[in-house]
Amino acid sequence: MKSTLLQRVALASARHPRRTIGAWVAAMLIAFVAIGTLLSGALTTEGKPTNNPQSQRAKNVREAAFPAASSAGITDIVDIRSSRYTVQSPRFRALVRKLAGEVSDAKGVRGVRTYLTTRDPSLVSKDRHATMLRHANASCTS
């Protein structure tokens, strides 16, 4: 009776179990080395998504509306936008004051900066329909 290839491999493995285990260990080591060598640049926590997620779109909108220097040394940012009112509008200014007060009353907040208190133009968007509150937590040193 003629045996199949699978039967011959099984019989050889049974006759030489140490060689079989050694062959499996060698195959695993070769696989690990190949993965590390071929994927070394692709295995990172700093991956860039291939689609356009909402978080990336929001970051792009904020960076387009406000200068990059406006967020230096700040731990949190609150964006306030109105399609109806500009930053000079009394209603918009009242909302900014109210939100700034609520943020400054929060636990752990060291300070809040608004365009109303600093007259910093980098806190106002180019279209003048948005502003941001910048606040640092008590643990922030800058």
N, CA, C and O atoms as a DFTB+ gen file, in Angstrom:
568 C
 N C O
     1  1       0.836      -1.153       0.000
     2  2       0.000       0.000       0.000
     3  2       0.896       1.235       0.000
     4  3       1.854       1.339       0.767
     5  1       0.561       2.138      -0.861
     6  2       1.355       3.343      -1.012
     7  2       0.846       4.405      -0.035
     8  3      -0.361       4.631       0.050
     9  1       1.755       5.063       0.708
    10  2       1.361       6.076       1.682
    11  2       1.398       7.467       1.044
    12  3       2.146       7.725       0.102
    13  1       0.577       8.333       1.583
    14  2       0.524       9.708       1.074
    15  2       1.653      10.524       1.714
    16  3       2.305      10.083       2.660
    17  1       1.856      11.693       1.184
    18  2       2.894      12.586       1.699
    19  2       2.623      12.936       3.165
    20  3       3.545      12.956       3.980
    21  1       1.388      13.207       3.492
    22  2       1.037      13.548       4.856
    23  2       1.339      12.383       5.809
    24  3       1.819      12.591       6.923
    25  1       1.061      11.192       5.367
    26  2       1.349      10.031       6.218
    27  2       2.853       9.874       6.422
    28  3       3.297       9.544       7.522
    29  1       3.631      10.104       5.384
    30  2       5.089       9.982       5.511
    31  2       5.648      11.040       6.456
    32  3       6.533      10.742       7.257
    33  1       5.147      12.270       6.375
    34  2       5.593      13.334       7.266
    35  2       5.226      12.991       8.706
    36  3       6.043      13.169       9.610
    37  1       4.021      12.508       8.927
    38  2       3.585      12.136      10.276
    39  2       4.445      11.006      10.820
    40  3       4.823      11.034      11.991
    41  1       4.758      10.030      10.010
    42  2       5.578       8.903      10.454
    43  2       7.006       9.357      10.782
    44  3       7.585       8.910      11.772
    45  1       7.576      10.249       9.950
    46  2       8.928      10.763      10.214
    47  2       8.933      11.603      11.485
    48  3       9.895      11.557      12.252
    49  1       7.877      12.363      11.714
    50  2       7.796      13.175      12.922
    51  2       7.693      12.303      14.162
    52  3       8.276      12.614      15.200
    53  1       6.966      11.233      14.051
    54  2       6.814      10.320      15.188
    55  2       8.126       9.593      15.476
    56  3       8.443       9.341      16.638
    57  1       8.886       9.254      14.449
    58  2      10.147       8.553      14.648
    59  2      11.218       9.475      15.238
    60  3      12.099       9.002      15.956
    61  1      11.160      10.802      14.944
    62  2      12.185      11.746      15.392
    63  2      11.524      12.971      16.029
    64  3      11.515      14.051      15.440
    65  1      10.976      12.799      17.225
    66  2      10.245      13.912      17.840
    67  2      11.142      15.124      18.159
    68  3      10.693      16.264      18.041
    69  1      12.372      14.895      18.550
    70  2      13.249      16.025      18.860
    71  2      13.573      16.842      17.614
    72  3      13.616      18.071      17.666
    73  1      13.794      16.178      16.525
    74  2      14.040      16.899      15.271
    75  2      12.796      17.704      14.869
    76  3      12.904      18.824      14.371
    77  1      11.633      17.123      15.090
    78  2      10.386      17.799      14.741
    79  2      10.214      19.070      15.567
    80  3       9.884      20.127      15.029
    81  1      10.440      18.963      16.873
    82  2      10.322      20.135      17.744
    83  2      11.377      21.181      17.363
    84  3      11.077      22.374      17.324
    85  1      12.584      20.751      17.088
    86  2      13.645      21.663      16.658
    87  2      13.296      22.371      15.361
    88  3      13.570      23.561      15.205
    89  1      12.690      21.643      14.429
    90  2      12.288      22.255      13.163
    91  2      11.209      23.315      13.390
    92  3      11.244      24.373      12.762
    93  1      10.246      23.042      14.287
    94  2       9.206      24.023      14.594
    95  2       9.799      25.258      15.276
    96  3       9.418      26.383      14.952
    97  1      10.710      25.062      16.199
    98  2      11.350      26.188      16.876
    99  2      12.137      27.031      15.869
   100  3      12.070      28.260      15.901
   101  1      12.871      26.383      14.990
   102  2      13.632      27.105      13.967
   103  2      12.697      27.880      13.045
   104  3      12.989      29.020      12.684
   105  1      11.575      27.272      12.661
   106  2      10.615      27.966      11.791
   107  2      10.037      29.198      12.481
   108  3       9.853      30.237      11.847
   109  1       9.752      29.084      13.777
   110  2       9.217      30.228      14.515
   111  2      10.256      31.347      14.621
   112  3       9.920      32.520      14.459
   113  1      11.502      30.993      14.891
   114  2      12.555      32.005      14.969
   115  2      12.726      32.723      13.632
   116  3      12.862      33.946      13.591
   117  1      12.719      31.969      12.555
   118  2      12.836      32.575      11.224
   119  2      11.660      33.514      10.969
   120  3      11.836      34.592      10.401
   121  1      10.464      33.108      11.387
   122  2       9.278      33.948      11.200
   123  2       9.398      35.239      11.998
   124  3       9.083      36.310      11.479
   125  1       9.851      35.162      13.254
   126  2      10.005      36.365      14.073
   127  2      11.044      37.313      13.484
   128  3      10.838      38.526      13.461
   129  1      12.152      36.764      13.010
   130  2      13.181      37.599      12.393
   131  2      12.641      38.247      11.124
   132  3      12.910      39.422      10.878
   133  1      11.896      37.520      10.323
   134  2      11.328      38.066       9.089
   135  2      10.330      39.180       9.403
   136  3      10.324      40.210       8.729
   137  1       9.488      38.985      10.418
   138  2       8.519      40.014      10.796
   139  2       9.241      41.268      11.266
   140  3       8.902      42.378      10.858
   141  1      10.233      41.088      12.123
   142  2      10.974      42.244      12.633
   143  2      11.733      42.985      11.554
   144  3      11.838      44.211      11.594
   145  1      12.257      42.261      10.603
   146  2      13.030      42.871       9.532
   147  2      12.135      43.566       8.507
   148  3      12.394      44.703       8.113
   149  1      11.100      42.883       8.089
   150  2      10.264      43.407       7.014
   151  2       9.255      44.457       7.476
   152  3       8.856      45.312       6.685
   153  1       8.835      44.408       8.738
   154  2       7.819      45.332       9.227
   155  2       8.348      46.344      10.226
   156  3       7.555      47.024      10.877
   157  1       9.643      46.466      10.369
   158  2      10.197      47.334      11.406
   159  2       9.719      48.772      11.284
   160  3       9.461      49.407      12.307
   161  1       9.593      49.303      10.096
   162  2       9.145      50.673       9.916
   163  2       7.637      50.827      10.034
   164  3       7.146      51.929      10.277
   165  1       6.901      49.746       9.865
   166  2       5.440      49.833       9.885
   167  2       4.863      49.617      11.272
   168  3       3.701      49.953      11.501
   169  1       5.618      49.076      12.194
   170  2       5.125      48.817      13.543
   171  2       5.420      50.032      14.421
   172  3       6.519      50.167      14.958
   173  1       4.432      50.911      14.561
   174  2       4.609      52.123      15.339
   175  2       3.287      52.545      15.946
   176  3       2.223      52.199      15.433
   177  1       3.352      53.294      17.043
   178  2       2.135      53.830      17.645
   179  2       1.766      55.159      17.024
   180  3       0.698      55.699      17.309
   181  1       2.629      55.694      16.183
   182  2       2.392      56.978      15.535
   183  2       1.816      56.782      14.138
   184  3       2.149      57.532      13.221
   185  1       0.969      55.797      13.971
   186  2       0.398      55.501      12.664
   187  2      -0.534      56.588      12.174
   188  3      -1.192      57.257      12.971
   189  1      -0.591      56.760      10.904
   190  2      -1.482      57.724      10.272
   191  2      -2.629      56.948       9.631
   192  3      -2.389      56.026       8.852
   193  1      -3.878      57.310       9.950
   194  2      -4.994      56.588       9.349
   195  2      -5.052      56.855       7.848
   196  3      -4.683      57.932       7.379
   197  1      -5.518      55.864       7.111
   198  2      -5.615      56.018       5.660
   199  2      -6.915      56.684       5.256
   200  3      -7.032      57.178       4.134
   201  1      -7.898      56.709       6.152
   202  2      -9.138      57.427       5.865
   203  2      -9.052      58.830       6.448
   204  3      -7.970      59.244       6.865
   205  1     -10.130      59.562       6.492
   206  2     -10.136      60.927       7.008
   207  2     -11.070      60.988       8.211
   208  3     -12.214      61.420       8.070
   209  1     -10.610      60.561       9.408
   210  2     -11.505      60.493      10.571
   211  2     -11.919      61.880      11.048
   212  3     -11.269      62.881      10.747
   213  1     -13.014      61.912      11.796
   214  2     -13.565      63.173      12.287
   215  2     -12.562      63.924      13.156
   216  3     -12.491      65.152      13.091
   217  1     -11.788      63.210      13.966
   218  2     -10.809      63.882      14.829
   219  2      -9.751      64.602      14.008
   220  3      -9.321      65.694      14.379
   221  1      -9.327      64.009      12.899
   222  2      -8.327      64.656      12.048
   223  2      -8.929      65.868      11.336
   224  3      -8.269      66.896      11.187
   225  1     -10.187      65.743      10.896
   226  2     -10.844      66.879      10.247
   227  2     -10.990      68.044      11.223
   228  3     -10.790      69.199      10.845
   229  1     -11.341      67.744      12.491
   230  2     -11.480      68.802      13.498
   231  2     -10.142      69.487      13.746
   232  3     -10.079      70.712      13.860
   233  1      -9.087      68.708      13.828
   234  2      -7.757      69.287      14.033
   235  2      -7.377      70.187      12.859
   236  3      -6.811      71.262      13.059
   237  1      -7.682      69.755      11.645
   238  2      -7.361      70.561      10.465
   239  2      -8.139      71.874      10.450
   240  3      -7.597      72.917      10.084
   241  1      -9.417      71.822      10.849
   242  2     -10.233      73.034      10.888
   243  2      -9.684      74.003      11.929
   244  3      -9.577      75.200      11.664
   245  1      -9.333      73.493      13.120
   246  2      -8.802      74.362      14.167
   247  2      -7.479      74.987      13.731
   248  3      -7.258      76.180      13.941
   249  1      -6.605      74.195      13.129
   250  2      -5.317      74.731      12.689
   251  2      -5.478      75.755      11.569
   252  3      -4.684      76.691      11.469
   253  1      -6.502      75.587      10.721
   254  2      -6.739      76.548       9.645
   255  2      -7.324      77.850      10.188
   256  3      -7.028      78.929       9.675
   257  1      -8.151      77.747      11.224
   258  2      -8.817      78.940      11.748
   259  2      -7.945      79.726      12.713
   260  3      -8.073      80.947      12.801
   261  1      -7.056      79.047      13.442
   262  2      -6.244      79.710      14.454
   263  2      -4.767      79.453      14.179
   264  3      -4.402      78.361      13.743
   265  1      -3.926      80.431      14.424
   266  2      -2.490      80.235      14.231
   267  2      -1.947      79.136      15.140
   268  3      -2.461      78.911      16.236
   269  1      -0.914      78.466      14.677
   270  2      -0.338      77.353      15.443
   271  2       0.237      77.824      16.772
   272  3       0.212      77.071      17.745
   273  1       0.750      79.039      16.841
   274  2       1.368      79.535      18.069
   275  2       0.359      79.768      19.178
   276  3       0.746      79.898      20.340
   277  1      -0.929      79.823      18.850
   278  2      -1.928      80.162      19.853
   279  2      -2.158      79.053      20.866
   280  3      -2.805      79.296      21.884
   281  1      -1.655      77.839      20.631
   282  2      -1.892      76.757      21.589
   283  2      -0.634      76.351      22.348
   284  3      -0.647      75.342      23.052
   285  1       0.448      77.110      22.224
   286  2       1.691      76.754      22.899
   287  2       1.542      76.871      24.412
   288  3       1.077      77.897      24.907
   289  1       1.926      75.847      25.143
   290  2       1.911      75.865      26.595
   291  2       0.538      75.713      27.215
   292  3       0.393      75.924      28.419
   293  1      -0.450      75.363      26.460
   294  2      -1.812      75.247      26.959
   295  2      -2.209      73.780      26.952
   296  3      -1.871      73.033      26.034
   297  1      -2.929      73.383      27.985
   298  2      -3.300      71.972      28.052
   299  2      -4.659      71.686      27.448
   300  3      -4.889      70.575      26.970
   301  1      -5.579      72.659      27.453
   302  2      -6.910      72.438      26.899
   303  2      -7.377      73.678      26.146
   304  3      -7.011      74.806      26.477
   305  1      -8.193      73.439      25.129
   306  2      -8.734      74.520      24.317
   307  2     -10.227      74.285      24.148
   308  3     -10.663      73.160      23.904
   309  1     -11.010      75.353      24.281
   310  2     -12.445      75.296      24.022
   311  2     -12.722      76.209      22.836
   312  3     -12.490      77.416      22.913
   313  1     -13.214      75.643      21.741
   314  2     -13.566      76.436      20.564
   315  2     -15.015      76.868      20.667
   316  3     -15.887      76.063      20.995
   317  1     -15.277      78.152      20.382
   318  2     -16.630      78.704      20.395
   319  2     -16.865      79.299      19.017
   320  3     -16.103      80.150      18.558
   321  1     -17.939      78.837      18.355
   322  2     -18.216      79.292      16.992
   323  2     -19.689      79.641      16.860
   324  3     -20.555      79.000      17.457
   325  1     -19.952      80.664      16.070
   326  2     -21.314      81.061      15.749
   327  2     -21.381      81.388      14.271
   328  3     -20.561      82.155      13.766
   329  1     -22.339      80.820      13.580
   330  2     -22.515      81.165      12.170
   331  2     -23.262      82.483      12.026
   332  3     -23.247      83.093      10.957
   333  1     -23.910      82.922      13.088
   334  2     -24.729      84.140      13.066
   335  2     -23.991      85.376      13.591
   336  3     -24.069      86.450      12.994
   337  1     -23.280      85.220      14.699
   338  2     -22.652      86.364      15.371
   339  2     -21.144      86.352      15.181
   340  3     -20.524      85.299      15.035
   341  1     -20.568      87.558      15.186
   342  2     -19.113      87.683      15.167
   343  2     -18.623      87.907      16.592
   344  3     -19.424      88.085      17.510
   345  1     -17.318      87.898      16.769
   346  2     -16.751      88.047      18.109
   347  2     -17.023      89.420      18.708
   348  3     -16.931      89.577      19.925
   349  1     -17.358      90.427      17.888
   350  2     -17.658      91.760      18.409
   351  2     -19.097      91.859      18.921
   352  3     -19.421      92.792      19.656
   353  1     -19.956      90.926      18.552
   354  2     -21.367      90.970      18.937
   355  2     -21.517      90.853      20.452
   356  3     -20.842      90.033      21.073
   357  1     -22.398      91.667      21.061
   358  2     -22.612      91.581      22.510
   359  2     -23.070      90.194      22.972
   360  3     -22.682      89.751      24.053
   361  1     -23.884      89.507      22.174
   362  2     -24.352      88.166      22.562
   363  2     -23.190      87.165      22.560
   364  3     -23.081      86.322      23.451
   365  1     -22.336      87.272      21.555
   366  2     -21.179      86.379      21.475
   367  2     -20.233      86.652      22.644
   368  3     -19.737      85.719      23.275
   369  1     -19.986      87.929      22.930
   370  2     -19.095      88.297      24.031
   371  2     -19.648      87.810      25.372
   372  3     -18.891      87.360      26.232
   373  1     -20.971      87.901      25.549
   374  2     -21.591      87.428      26.796
   375  2     -21.413      85.922      26.948
   376  3     -21.144      85.430      28.044
   377  1     -21.565      85.196      25.849
   378  2     -21.370      83.746      25.905
   379  2     -19.926      83.403      26.248
   380  3     -19.677      82.497      27.043
   381  1     -18.979      84.112      25.662
   382  2     -17.558      83.876      25.947
   383  2     -17.275      84.138      27.429
   384  3     -16.582      83.354      28.076
   385  1     -17.806      85.228      27.959
   386  2     -17.590      85.534      29.388
   387  2     -18.182      84.435      30.275
   388  3     -17.553      84.002      31.241
   389  1     -19.394      83.990      29.939
   390  2     -20.054      82.947      30.733
   391  2     -19.245      81.647      30.709
   392  3     -18.998      81.050      31.757
   393  1     -18.834      81.211      29.519
   394  2     -18.055      79.977      29.415
   395  2     -16.699      80.108      30.097
   396  3     -16.236      79.161      30.732
   397  1     -16.057      81.263      29.977
   398  2     -14.766      81.472      30.636
   399  2     -14.926      81.368      32.149
   400  3     -14.071      80.795      32.824
   401  1     -16.018      81.920      32.686
   402  2     -16.269      81.813      34.121
   403  2     -16.484      80.379      34.564
   404  3     -15.974      79.960      35.602
   405  1     -17.245      79.620      33.771
   406  2     -17.490      78.217      34.111
   407  2     -16.203      77.400      34.061
   408  3     -15.963      76.552      34.920
   409  1     -15.382      77.659      33.053
   410  2     -14.120      76.925      32.935
   411  2     -13.187      77.292      34.081
   412  3     -12.550      76.414      34.663
   413  1     -13.097      78.571      34.412
   414  2     -12.177      78.980      35.483
   415  2     -12.628      78.463      36.849
   416  3     -11.804      78.305      37.749
   417  1     -13.932      78.197      37.013
   418  2     -14.429      77.638      38.272
   419  2     -14.199      76.134      38.388
   420  3     -14.363      75.561      39.465
   421  1     -13.825      75.504      37.299
   422  2     -13.620      74.051      37.320
   423  2     -12.393      73.702      38.162
   424  3     -11.438      74.473      38.251
   425  1     -12.444      72.549      38.760
   426  2     -11.351      72.086      39.629
   427  2     -10.081      71.859      38.811
   428  3     -10.115      71.231      37.752
   429  1      -8.976      72.373      39.311
   430  2      -7.678      72.147      38.687
   431  2      -7.313      73.132      37.592
   432  3      -6.222      73.037      37.030
   433  1      -8.186      74.073      37.271
   434  2      -7.882      75.044      36.222
   435  2      -7.107      76.198      36.841
   436  3      -7.553      76.818      37.806
   437  1      -5.948      76.472      36.273
   438  2      -5.081      77.514      36.791
   439  2      -5.422      78.880      36.223
   440  3      -5.343      79.878      36.939
   441  1      -5.790      78.948      34.986
   442  2      -6.092      80.238      34.379
   443  2      -6.785      80.053      33.052
   444  3      -6.618      79.032      32.386
   445  1      -7.573      81.058      32.668
   446  2      -8.287      81.028      31.394
   447  2      -7.935      82.301      30.629
   448  3      -7.961      83.400      31.183
   449  1      -7.608      82.137      29.355
   450  2      -7.308      83.278      28.500
   451  2      -8.366      83.359      27.407
   452  3      -8.672      82.358      26.759
   453  1      -8.917      84.537      27.206
   454  2      -9.850      84.786      26.115
   455  2      -9.392      86.020      25.373
   456  3      -8.549      86.767      25.870
   457  1      -9.929      86.241      24.208
   458  2      -9.590      87.456      23.469
   459  2     -10.143      88.689      24.179
   460  3      -9.649      89.796      23.964
   461  1     -11.170      88.511      25.027
   462  2     -11.732      89.638      25.772
   463  2     -10.763      90.155      26.832
   464  3     -10.684      91.359      27.079
   465  1     -10.028      89.236      27.455
   466  2      -9.117      89.646      28.526
   467  2      -7.723      89.977      28.020
   468  3      -7.023      90.781      28.636
   469  1      -7.307      89.379      26.916
   470  2      -5.936      89.570      26.448
   471  2      -5.810      90.410      25.187
   472  3      -4.731      90.917      24.883
   473  1      -6.899      90.560      24.455
   474  2      -6.879      91.234      23.144
   475  2      -5.902      90.563      22.191
   476  3      -5.340      91.205      21.304
   477  1      -5.708      89.268      22.386
   478  2      -4.788      88.477      21.569
   479  2      -5.497      88.090      20.270
   480  3      -6.444      87.304      20.312
   481  1      -5.073      88.612      19.128
   482  2      -5.758      88.303      17.869
   483  2      -5.625      86.840      17.449
   484  3      -6.419      86.356      16.642
   485  1      -4.640      86.138      17.982
   486  2      -4.489      84.730      17.610
   487  2      -5.581      83.855      18.214
   488  3      -5.710      82.687      17.845
   489  1      -6.374      84.406      19.145
   490  2      -7.470      83.653      19.738
   491  2      -8.769      83.787      18.938
   492  3      -9.782      83.186      19.298
   493  1      -8.746      84.561      17.869
   494  2      -9.924      84.797      17.039
   495  2      -9.660      84.232      15.650
   496  3      -8.567      84.377      15.105
   497  1     -10.676      83.586      15.086
   498  2     -10.527      83.004      13.754
   499  2     -10.462      84.094      12.694
   500  3     -10.810      85.246      12.954
   501  1     -10.018      83.726      11.510
   502  2      -9.880      84.683      10.414
   503  2     -11.229      85.269      10.002
   504  3     -11.309      86.440       9.629
   505  1     -12.290      84.463      10.067
   506  2     -13.608      84.962       9.667
   507  2     -14.337      85.704      10.793
   508  3     -15.443      86.202      10.585
   509  1     -13.725      85.781      11.988
   510  2     -14.243      86.496      13.157
   511  2     -15.537      85.893      13.707
   512  3     -16.246      86.555      14.465
   513  1     -15.858      84.647      13.337
   514  2     -17.048      83.966      13.840
   515  2     -16.695      82.893      14.864
   516  3     -17.566      82.135      15.290
   517  1     -15.439      82.822      15.259
   518  2     -15.016      81.811      16.230
   519  2     -13.897      82.361      17.091
   520  3     -13.130      83.230      16.679
   521  1     -13.830      81.833      18.287
   522  2     -12.739      82.165      19.194
   523  2     -12.441      80.925      20.017
   524  3     -13.164      79.931      19.953
   525  1     -11.392      80.996      20.773
   526  2     -11.090      79.870      21.654
   527  2     -10.729      80.367      23.036
   528  3     -10.130      81.427      23.216
   529  1     -11.118      79.559      24.003
   530  2     -10.706      79.769      25.384
   531  2      -9.524      78.845      25.594
   532  3      -9.604      77.655      25.289
   533  1      -8.458      79.365      26.098
   534  2      -7.284      78.543      26.394
   535  2      -7.151      78.490      27.901
   536  3      -7.181      79.514      28.583
   537  1      -7.003      77.287      28.404
   538  2      -6.775      77.203      29.849
   539  2      -5.743      76.144      30.154
   540  3      -5.610      75.135      29.461
   541  1      -5.026      76.416      31.210
   542  2      -3.978      75.506      31.670
   543  2      -4.410      74.891      32.975
   544  3      -4.978      75.566      33.833
   545  1      -4.141      73.610      33.126
   546  2      -4.402      72.949      34.390
   547  2      -3.375      73.389      35.415
   548  3      -2.325      73.929      35.066
   549  1      -3.684      73.156      36.673
   550  2      -2.773      73.550      37.746
   551  2      -1.415      72.876      37.625
   552  3      -0.419      73.417      38.104
   553  1      -1.352      71.700      36.992
   554  2      -0.088      70.981      36.866
   555  2       0.756      71.477      35.712
   556  3       1.919      71.087      35.605
   557  1       0.218      72.328      34.835
   558  2       0.965      72.853      33.695
   559  2       1.911      73.948      34.171
   560  3       1.511      74.831      34.930
   561  1       3.158      73.894      33.730
   562  2       4.163      74.842      34.204
   563  2       4.329      76.038      33.295
   564  3       4.909      77.035      33.725
   565  1       3.857      75.997      32.071
   566  2       4.086      77.124      31.164
   567  2       2.901      78.044      31.110
   568  3       2.928      79.045      30.393
